Amino acid sequence: MITFDHLFIILKPTIIVVCLFLIFSVVFYLIKKWVRVLILGRKFKFQNQYSTDRQMLDRLTDLSPSEFEGYIGNLYRKLGYDIKVVGGRSDGGIDVIADKDGVRSYIQCKRYKTSTVSVHDVRDFYGALVNKLTNSKGVFVTTNN
C-alpha cells in the first residue's frame, strides 16, 4: 500500500522541478518587462528635441510601423498604464493593449506618410473590438487624416 509519505518521496523531485520552473518563469517575465521598459524609454528620447508639431510629425512618420507602435505604447506607459505591444502581422487588428484602473484600452496604430486612414481601416478595428468592449475602450491613433 502506498502511503502519503511514500507518494511524497516519489513526487518530491517533480514538485521541486515544477517549483523551480515557476520561479524562473516569473523572474524571466519580470526581467523581460524591465528590459522592454528600459529599451522603450531610451529609444524615444527624441520627443523632447523638436519644437514644432510639424517636426514631431515628420519624425513619427520616419519610424517603422513597429517602432511607431512601440512609441505609442511608451506614451501610454508614461501616462501610468501597464502596456503590452502586440502589433505585427497577426495582431488581430490591435497593436497595443493598455491597462489602467481596471479599464483596458485596445489601441490601433496607423503610421501613414501619404495615404489617409480609410473607412475600411476603421471598420476592421471596430471588428477587432466587437467582443472586447466590456469594461474597455478602443483608441485609433494615426499620423495622417
Secondary structure, DSSP 8 states (H G I E B T S, - for coil): ---HHHHHHHHHHHHHHHHHHHHHHHHHHHHHHHHHHHHHHHHTGGGGS--SHHHHHHHHHHS-HHHHHHHHHHHHHHTT-EEEE--STTSTT--EEEEETTEEEEEEEE--SSS---HHHHHHHHHHHTTT-TTEEEEEEES--
